[in-house]
Amino acid sequence: DAQKSELGHRYKELGEDHFKALALVTFSQY
């Protein structure tokens, strides 16, 4: 269970980085 929580936390951080990069690319186009 602890391993799953760790994985979820890591995935969330990865998602946030992904989202930030995506937002940056999107905003740079305007």
PDBQT receptor file of N, H, CA, C and O in Angstrom, charges set to zero:
ATOM      1  N   ASP A   1       0.828  -1.197   0.000  1.00  0.00    +0.000 N 
ATOM      2  CA  ASP A   1       0.000   0.000   0.000  1.00  0.00    +0.000 C 
ATOM      3  C   ASP A   1       0.868   1.255   0.000  1.00  0.00    +0.000 C 
ATOM      4  O   ASP A   1       0.571   2.232  -0.688  1.00  0.00    +0.000 OA
ATOM      5  N   ALA A   2       1.939   1.210   0.779  1.00  0.00    +0.000 N 
ATOM      6  H   ALA A   2       2.180   0.416   1.338  1.00  0.00    +0.000 HD
ATOM      7  CA  ALA A   2       2.846   2.360   0.853  1.00  0.00    +0.000 C 
ATOM      8  C   ALA A   2       3.519   2.575  -0.502  1.00  0.00    +0.000 C 
ATOM      9  O   ALA A   2       3.767   3.708  -0.916  1.00  0.00    +0.000 OA
ATOM     10  N   GLN A   3       3.807   1.471  -1.180  1.00  0.00    +0.000 N 
ATOM     11  H   GLN A   3       3.605   0.551  -0.843  1.00  0.00    +0.000 HD
ATOM     12  CA  GLN A   3       4.453   1.560  -2.488  1.00  0.00    +0.000 C 
ATOM     13  C   GLN A   3       3.499   2.213  -3.486  1.00  0.00    +0.000 C 
ATOM     14  O   GLN A   3       3.914   3.017  -4.321  1.00  0.00    +0.000 OA
ATOM     15  N   LYS A   4       2.226   1.862  -3.391  1.00  0.00    +0.000 N 
ATOM     16  H   LYS A   4       1.889   1.209  -2.713  1.00  0.00    +0.000 HD
ATOM     17  CA  LYS A   4       1.232   2.431  -4.297  1.00  0.00    +0.000 C 
ATOM     18  C   LYS A   4       1.103   3.934  -4.068  1.00  0.00    +0.000 C 
ATOM     19  O   LYS A   4       0.968   4.714  -5.010  1.00  0.00    +0.000 OA
ATOM     20  N   SER A   5       1.148   4.322  -2.792  1.00  0.00    +0.000 N 
ATOM     21  H   SER A   5       1.257   3.688  -2.026  1.00  0.00    +0.000 HD
ATOM     22  CA  SER A   5       1.041   5.740  -2.453  1.00  0.00    +0.000 C 
ATOM     23  C   SER A   5       2.241   6.502  -3.011  1.00  0.00    +0.000 C 
ATOM     24  O   SER A   5       2.104   7.609  -3.530  1.00  0.00    +0.000 OA
ATOM     25  N   GLU A   6       3.413   5.891  -2.895  1.00  0.00    +0.000 N 
ATOM     26  H   GLU A   6       3.524   4.991  -2.473  1.00  0.00    +0.000 HD
ATOM     27  CA  GLU A   6       4.642   6.509  -3.418  1.00  0.00    +0.000 C 
ATOM     28  C   GLU A   6       4.534   6.672  -4.929  1.00  0.00    +0.000 C 
ATOM     29  O   GLU A   6       4.911   7.705  -5.482  1.00  0.00    +0.000 OA
ATOM     30  N   LEU A   7       4.020   5.650  -5.582  1.00  0.00    +0.000 N 
ATOM     31  H   LEU A   7       3.714   4.810  -5.133  1.00  0.00    +0.000 HD
ATOM     32  CA  LEU A   7       3.877   5.681  -7.035  1.00  0.00    +0.000 C 
ATOM     33  C   LEU A   7       2.890   6.775  -7.444  1.00  0.00    +0.000 C 
ATOM     34  O   LEU A   7       3.121   7.514  -8.401  1.00  0.00    +0.000 OA
ATOM     35  N   GLY A   8       1.787   6.861  -6.701  1.00  0.00    +0.000 N 
ATOM     36  H   GLY A   8       1.599   6.261  -5.924  1.00  0.00    +0.000 HD
ATOM     37  CA  GLY A   8       0.783   7.873  -7.002  1.00  0.00    +0.000 C 
ATOM     38  C   GLY A   8       1.355   9.276  -6.850  1.00  0.00    +0.000 C 
ATOM     39  O   GLY A   8       1.092  10.154  -7.671  1.00  0.00    +0.000 OA
ATOM     40  N   HIS A   9       2.142   9.482  -5.792  1.00  0.00    +0.000 N 
ATOM     41  H   HIS A   9       2.356   8.769  -5.125  1.00  0.00    +0.000 HD
ATOM     42  CA  HIS A   9       2.755  10.786  -5.548  1.00  0.00    +0.000 C 
ATOM     43  C   HIS A   9       3.718  11.136  -6.679  1.00  0.00    +0.000 C 
ATOM     44  O   HIS A   9       3.752  12.273  -7.151  1.00  0.00    +0.000 OA
ATOM     45  N   ARG A  10       4.490  10.156  -7.103  1.00  0.00    +0.000 N 
ATOM     46  H   ARG A  10       4.462   9.233  -6.721  1.00  0.00    +0.000 HD
ATOM     47  CA  ARG A  10       5.458  10.369  -8.177  1.00  0.00    +0.000 C 
ATOM     48  C   ARG A  10       4.726  10.694  -9.475  1.00  0.00    +0.000 C 
ATOM     49  O   ARG A  10       5.141  11.573 -10.232  1.00  0.00    +0.000 OA
ATOM     50  N   TYR A  11       3.629   9.974  -9.723  1.00  0.00    +0.000 N 
ATOM     51  H   TYR A  11       3.292   9.261  -9.109  1.00  0.00    +0.000 HD
ATOM     52  CA  TYR A  11       2.854  10.185 -10.947  1.00  0.00    +0.000 C 
ATOM     53  C   TYR A  11       2.247  11.586 -10.955  1.00  0.00    +0.000 C 
ATOM     54  O   TYR A  11       2.186  12.251 -11.989  1.00  0.00    +0.000 OA
ATOM     55  N   LYS A  12       1.795  12.019  -9.761  1.00  0.00    +0.000 N 
ATOM     56  H   LYS A  12       1.844  11.479  -8.921  1.00  0.00    +0.000 HD
ATOM     57  CA  LYS A  12       1.191  13.348  -9.650  1.00  0.00    +0.000 C 
ATOM     58  C   LYS A  12       2.227  14.421  -9.959  1.00  0.00    +0.000 C 
ATOM     59  O   LYS A  12       1.941  15.384 -10.671  1.00  0.00    +0.000 OA
ATOM     60  N   GLU A  13       3.433  14.252  -9.420  1.00  0.00    +0.000 N 
ATOM     61  H   GLU A  13       3.665  13.470  -8.841  1.00  0.00    +0.000 HD
ATOM     62  CA  GLU A  13       4.502  15.227  -9.674  1.00  0.00    +0.000 C 
ATOM     63  C   GLU A  13       4.831  15.263 -11.161  1.00  0.00    +0.000 C 
ATOM     64  O   GLU A  13       5.033  16.329 -11.742  1.00  0.00    +0.000 OA
ATOM     65  N   LEU A  14       4.880  14.076 -11.764  1.00  0.00    +0.000 N 
ATOM     66  H   LEU A  14       4.715  13.210 -11.292  1.00  0.00    +0.000 HD
ATOM     67  CA  LEU A  14       5.184  13.980 -13.188  1.00  0.00    +0.000 C 
ATOM     68  C   LEU A  14       4.101  14.680 -13.992  1.00  0.00    +0.000 C 
ATOM     69  O   LEU A  14       4.383  15.388 -14.959  1.00  0.00    +0.000 OA
ATOM     70  N   GLY A  15       2.858  14.472 -13.577  1.00  0.00    +0.000 N 
ATOM     71  H   GLY A  15       2.629  13.897 -12.791  1.00  0.00    +0.000 HD
ATOM     72  CA  GLY A  15       1.732  15.097 -14.266  1.00  0.00    +0.000 C 
ATOM     73  C   GLY A  15       1.801  16.611 -14.175  1.00  0.00    +0.000 C 
ATOM     74  O   GLY A  15       1.517  17.315 -15.144  1.00  0.00    +0.000 OA
ATOM     75  N   GLU A  16       2.183  17.110 -12.999  1.00  0.00    +0.000 N 
ATOM     76  H   GLU A  16       2.414  16.538 -12.212  1.00  0.00    +0.000 HD
ATOM     77  CA  GLU A  16       2.276  18.559 -12.814  1.00  0.00    +0.000 C 
ATOM     78  C   GLU A  16       3.348  19.137 -13.726  1.00  0.00    +0.000 C 
ATOM     79  O   GLU A  16       3.150  20.188 -14.336  1.00  0.00    +0.000 OA
ATOM     80  N   ASP A  17       4.478  18.455 -13.818  1.00  0.00    +0.000 N 
ATOM     81  H   ASP A  17       4.639  17.602 -13.323  1.00  0.00    +0.000 HD
ATOM     82  CA  ASP A  17       5.561  18.910 -14.696  1.00  0.00    +0.000 C 
ATOM     83  C   ASP A  17       5.080  18.908 -16.142  1.00  0.00    +0.000 C 
ATOM     84  O   ASP A  17       5.352  19.833 -16.907  1.00  0.00    +0.000 OA
ATOM     85  N   HIS A  18       4.359  17.847 -16.497  1.00  0.00    +0.000 N 
ATOM     86  H   HIS A  18       4.139  17.095 -15.876  1.00  0.00    +0.000 HD
ATOM     87  CA  HIS A  18       3.824  17.718 -17.848  1.00  0.00    +0.000 C 
ATOM     88  C   HIS A  18       2.886  18.880 -18.151  1.00  0.00    +0.000 C 
ATOM     89  O   HIS A  18       2.941  19.493 -19.217  1.00  0.00    +0.000 OA
ATOM     90  N   PHE A  19       2.018  19.163 -17.173  1.00  0.00    +0.000 N 
ATOM     91  H   PHE A  19       1.972  18.665 -16.307  1.00  0.00    +0.000 HD
ATOM     92  CA  PHE A  19       1.028  20.222 -17.347  1.00  0.00    +0.000 C 
ATOM     93  C   PHE A  19       1.703  21.580 -17.500  1.00  0.00    +0.000 C 
ATOM     94  O   PHE A  19       1.307  22.392 -18.336  1.00  0.00    +0.000 OA
ATOM     95  N   LYS A  20       2.727  21.814 -16.684  1.00  0.00    +0.000 N 
ATOM     96  H   LYS A  20       3.049  21.154 -16.005  1.00  0.00    +0.000 HD
ATOM     97  CA  LYS A  20       3.456  23.094 -16.747  1.00  0.00    +0.000 C 
ATOM     98  C   LYS A  20       4.115  23.260 -18.111  1.00  0.00    +0.000 C 
ATOM     99  O   LYS A  20       4.053  24.332 -18.713  1.00  0.00    +0.000 OA
ATOM    100  N   ALA A  21       4.742  22.200 -18.590  1.00  0.00    +0.000 N 
ATOM    101  H   ALA A  21       4.793  21.329 -18.101  1.00  0.00    +0.000 HD
ATOM    102  CA  ALA A  21       5.415  22.256 -19.889  1.00  0.00    +0.000 C 
ATOM    103  C   ALA A  21       4.393  22.488 -20.991  1.00  0.00    +0.000 C 
ATOM    104  O   ALA A  21       4.624  23.273 -21.910  1.00  0.00    +0.000 OA
ATOM    105  N   LEU A  22       3.260  21.798 -20.892  1.00  0.00    +0.000 N 
ATOM    106  H   LEU A  22       3.072  21.160 -20.145  1.00  0.00    +0.000 HD
ATOM    107  CA  LEU A  22       2.214  21.929 -21.902  1.00  0.00    +0.000 C 
ATOM    108  C   LEU A  22       1.672  23.356 -21.914  1.00  0.00    +0.000 C 
ATOM    109  O   LEU A  22       1.455  23.941 -22.976  1.00  0.00    +0.000 OA
ATOM    110  N   ALA A  23       1.455  23.907 -20.718  1.00  0.00    +0.000 N 
ATOM    111  H   ALA A  23       1.631  23.432 -19.856  1.00  0.00    +0.000 HD
ATOM    112  CA  ALA A  23       0.941  25.275 -20.609  1.00  0.00    +0.000 C 
ATOM    113  C   ALA A  23       1.945  26.259 -21.196  1.00  0.00    +0.000 C 
ATOM    114  O   ALA A  23       1.566  27.210 -21.880  1.00  0.00    +0.000 OA
ATOM    115  N   LEU A  24       3.215  26.028 -20.928  1.00  0.00    +0.000 N 
ATOM    116  H   LEU A  24       3.523  25.255 -20.373  1.00  0.00    +0.000 HD
ATOM    117  CA  LEU A  24       4.266  26.908 -21.439  1.00  0.00    +0.000 C 
ATOM    118  C   LEU A  24       4.264  26.909 -22.961  1.00  0.00    +0.000 C 
ATOM    119  O   LEU A  24       4.334  27.966 -23.589  1.00  0.00    +0.000 OA
ATOM    120  N   VAL A  25       4.183  25.728 -23.544  1.00  0.00    +0.000 N 
ATOM    121  H   VAL A  25       4.126  24.870 -23.034  1.00  0.00    +0.000 HD
ATOM    122  CA  VAL A  25       4.179  25.611 -25.008  1.00  0.00    +0.000 C 
ATOM    123  C   VAL A  25       2.941  26.287 -25.583  1.00  0.00    +0.000 C 
ATOM    124  O   VAL A  25       3.012  26.994 -26.588  1.00  0.00    +0.000 OA
ATOM    125  N   THR A  26       1.809  26.059 -24.929  1.00  0.00    +0.000 N 
ATOM    126  H   THR A  26       1.752  25.485 -24.112  1.00  0.00    +0.000 HD
ATOM    127  CA  THR A  26       0.553  26.635 -25.420  1.00  0.00    +0.000 C 
ATOM    128  C   THR A  26       0.592  28.154 -25.365  1.00  0.00    +0.000 C 
ATOM    129  O   THR A  26       0.192  28.823 -26.317  1.00  0.00    +0.000 OA
ATOM    130  N   PHE A  27       1.077  28.703 -24.246  1.00  0.00    +0.000 N 
ATOM    131  H   PHE A  27       1.402  28.159 -23.473  1.00  0.00    +0.000 HD
ATOM    132  CA  PHE A  27       1.097  30.153 -24.079  1.00  0.00    +0.000 C 
ATOM    133  C   PHE A  27       2.132  30.801 -24.996  1.00  0.00    +0.000 C 
ATOM    134  O   PHE A  27       1.959  31.943 -25.421  1.00  0.00    +0.000 OA
ATOM    135  N   SER A  28       3.196  30.080 -25.299  1.00  0.00    +0.000 N 
ATOM    136  H   SER A  28       3.337  29.152 -24.955  1.00  0.00    +0.000 HD
ATOM    137  CA  SER A  28       4.259  30.659 -26.127  1.00  0.00    +0.000 C 
ATOM    138  C   SER A  28       3.796  30.798 -27.574  1.00  0.00    +0.000 C 
ATOM    139  O   SER A  28       4.406  31.529 -28.354  1.00  0.00    +0.000 OA
ATOM    140  N   GLN A  29       2.723  30.098 -27.934  1.00  0.00    +0.000 N 
ATOM    141  H   GLN A  29       2.228  29.504 -27.300  1.00  0.00    +0.000 HD
ATOM    142  CA  GLN A  29       2.230  30.160 -29.313  1.00  0.00    +0.000 C 
ATOM    143  C   GLN A  29       1.411  31.426 -29.549  1.00  0.00    +0.000 C 
ATOM    144  O   GLN A  29       1.277  31.868 -30.690  1.00  0.00    +0.000 OA
ATOM    145  N   TYR A  30       0.862  32.014 -28.487  1.00  0.00    +0.000 N 
ATOM    146  H   TYR A  30       0.971  31.655 -27.560  1.00  0.00    +0.000 HD
ATOM    147  CA  TYR A  30       0.012  33.197 -28.642  1.00  0.00    +0.000 C 
ATOM    148  C   TYR A  30       0.819  34.482 -28.663  1.00  0.00    +0.000 C 
ATOM    149  O   TYR A  30       0.250  35.566 -28.788  1.00  0.00    +0.000 OA
TER     150      TYR A  30
